[in-house]
Amino acid sequence: MTNKKITLVYFSPTATTKSVLDAIAKGTGYEVDSYDITLSGARETIPQGLDASLIVFGAPVYSGRVPKLAADWFKRLSASKIPAVPVVVYGNREYDDALLELKDISVQCGCAPIAAGAFIGEHSFSTQPAPIAPDRPDEADLACARKFGEKIAQLLETAGPAKAADNLMVPGNVPYKKPTVAKGVPFIDVTDDCIACGTCVEVCPVDAVDEKNGFGTLDDICIHCCACIKACPQSARIMKDGPFKDISVKLNQTCGVRKEPETFFADAK
């Protein structure tokens, strides 16, 4: 291959997906170009005619699906038979239909998916009282991601980029799992430890932090990614008592057995 460039396209509110994709890219040894669409401003433009040796799509799993705002943006990309790798990152529960959905999106964009991966990251609802896959991806996960990248690069070198999209089989069902909708549910409390530093405003993917009203959360647009909670330097943002906190406790109780990354490859033609 003469043009060894990998383009990473991802949505990663708490940086777990970014960490996995960075490790995959390191494993390939390719020159890296990135489109991080986590913040709203980055989603205002859509690159067309992507030109790379490989495109890696990355997203966290929300209730078994690709987050809608990320899926909608990904679908507007355009590429021409570029090899692609869909990657999802989930919080040690299940990834359900998300990987299949992301694979299908990559095909819709004109890509030819040749491999796919499902990796584990600390669940967005993980807290110190109720940890869920804490500190993941860990070193073992990232080593697996680098090995995955190495194998992808070897595959492209030995077999070439001409791989049929329908050769790549990943778990999932169509129609996809119905997404969970919980708009308007009170979610986050701001404690007296808040120092009005504005970090929560800077990291929110959907501009749901009301800076002018005590940094409260606009529940009608919040996507419950917990980026603001995890980024707060004072730990001043906490989950309210209610359905989401109840979910975090349940997940802590039922998802304690460590799951390992899963990778999939297309068969050579």
N, C-alpha and C positions, 0 to 999 in steps of 0.2 A: 504494500500500500504506500502511496506517495504522500498522501495528506492525512497524517495521523493526528486528527483533532477530535476531541470528545466535547460535546455540548451537553451540559447539565441543565435541565429545566425542572424547577421544583418549587413546591410550596412547603414551608417548614417553620411554623410559628415557634416551636420550642427547640429548634436546631437539631433534632434527632435525625430527621430525613437528610438534612444537609450533611451531617457527619458521615452517614452511610454512603451517600453519593460521592463525597470527597474521597473516601477510602477506595471506592470502586474505581474512580478516576486515577487515583495514585497507582492502583494495581495495573491499569492498562499501560501506564507510562506515556500516555498521549498528552499533547498540549490541551489545556483546559479552557473552555469558554463557558460562562454560566449565565442563566436567566433565573434569578431568584425573584419569584412573584409573590413573596410573602406579604409585603406591604402594599397597600392599595395603590400608591403612586406607580409602582412597578407594573401594575396590571393595566395601565392606561394605554399602552401601546402593544401591538402584536407583531413580532418579527415574522416575516414571510420569506419563503425560499431558503430555509435553513441549509447551510452547507457545512457538513462535518463528516468525519469517518464513522461517527457513532453518536446517537442521541440517547441520553438516559433521562427518562421521565421519573420524577419522584414525588410522592405525596404520603402524608399520614393517613391512617384509616380512621374514619369517623362513622361509628355504628355500622361497620361492614361495607362502607362505600368510600369512594374518593370524595373529598369535600367538594360540594357543588361549585363554589367559586373557583376552585382550582380546575375542576373538570371543564367548566364552561370556557375558561381561558385556554386550556390545552387544546380544546376542540377547534379553536380558531387558528392554530398554527398550520403551516403548510411546509411540507418537505417532499422530496421525490425519491422514494425507494431507499432512503437512508436506513441502514440497520439501526434498530432501536432496542432499548432495554427498559421495560417498565419495572419500577421498584416501589413497593409499599412498605411502610413502617407501622407496626401496630403494637399495642400495649400489653402483649402477652395473653390476650383473650383469644380472638380469632380474627383473620382478615377477611373471612366470608367471601363476598364477590368483588372486593376492591381490586385485586390484582387482575382479574379477568376484565373488569371495567377499564382499567388503565391500559391494558394491552389493546382492547378494542379501540380506545381513544387514539392510541399511537397509529393503528391501522387507518383510522379515519383521517389522520393528519397526512397520510401518504407514506408513512414509514413501514419498514419490514421488521417486525420484532423477532429477534434471534435468541433472546434469553430474557429471563425475568427473575425477580427475587422478592421474597417477603422477609423482612428483618424486624427485629424487636427493638423498640425504644421505650423509655420510661413513659408510662401512661400519663396523659395530660391531667387526669384526675388524681394522680399519685400525690400523697402528702406524707409528712413525717409520721402522723398517727396511723395512716393507712397506706403504706407504700405499695406500689404496683409496678413491678419490673424496675426497681430503682437503679439509677446510674447506668441504664442501658441506652444505647449500645455501649458495651464495655470493650475491653481490649480484645477479647475472644471474638466478639461480633465484628469489630473493625478488621481483625485479621482475616475473618471469613470474607468480608466485603472486598478486601484487597485481593485475596485468592480468586474471588469471583471475577474481578476486573482482569486479572492475569489470564484466566481461562477464556474470557471473552476476546481479549486481544489475540490469544493463540488461535482461537476459532476463526477470527477474521483473517489471520495470516495464512492459515493452512487451507481453509475452505473457501475463502473469499466472501464478499458481502452478499452474493446472490443466494439468499435464503428465502424460502416461501413463508409468508406470514402465517398461513394456516398450518404450518408444521409445528409451531410452538403451542404446546398444550399446557394450560395452567388451571388450577382449581377455580371453581366458581359456577354460578348458574345464571341463566337468562330466562325470564326477566330477572334483573338484579334485585337484591334485597331492598324492600321499601325503606327509604331513609326515615330516620326518626326526626320529627319536627318538635322543637320545644322552645319556640320563640316567646319572649316576654316573661319567661320564668325567672324570678329573682335568683341571682347566682353568686354575686360577689359582695362581701362586706369590706369596707375600708376602715381600718382601725386607727386609733390615735397615734400610732407609730408613723403614719404617713408624713413625709417631710416635703411633699409637693415637688419632688425632683423632676417629675414628668417622664420617667422611664416607661411607665405603663402606656402613656400616650404614644411614645416612639415605637413600641413593639407591637401594638395592636394591629392585626391585619385588616380590620374592618372599621377602624376609627370609632370604636364603641366606648371609649373612655371620655367622659364628660369633664374636661379640664376646668370648665367654668362652674361646675357644681360639685366641688369637693372630690373630683376624680372618680365619681361614681360611674357605674356601668349602664350603658344604654341597652337594656335587656332585649329590646325588640330587634336589635341588629347583632348582638353578641353571638358568636359561633361556638363559645364554650371551649376554646382552644387552650385556655389557661396560660397563654404567653405572658400576660401581665402579672399573674400570680408568681410564676417562676422567675421573672426578671426583676421583681421588686427588690431593691437592695435592703430594704428595711423589713421585709416579710410582712408588709402592712396590708396586703390584699389576701383575703382568705375566702374559702368557699362558705357560703351561707348554709345554715341548717336547712335541709329540704331535700328534694328528690335527687339532685346531683351529688350531694354529700352522701346520701344513702347508697347511691350507685358506687361511689368510691369505696365505701366500706364493704359492699358486697363483692366487688372485684378483688379487693385485698384478701378476702376470705376464700374466693373460688379460683383465683388465677395465680396462685403462689408457686406452682410447679414450673420450673424454667423451661421455656420453649426455645428452640434453636432456629437459626435462619434456614430458609428453604430456597433453593435455586433451581431453575429450570432452563433447559436448552432445547432449541429446535434441532430436529434431525437434519443432517446434511443431505442435500438432494443428490 
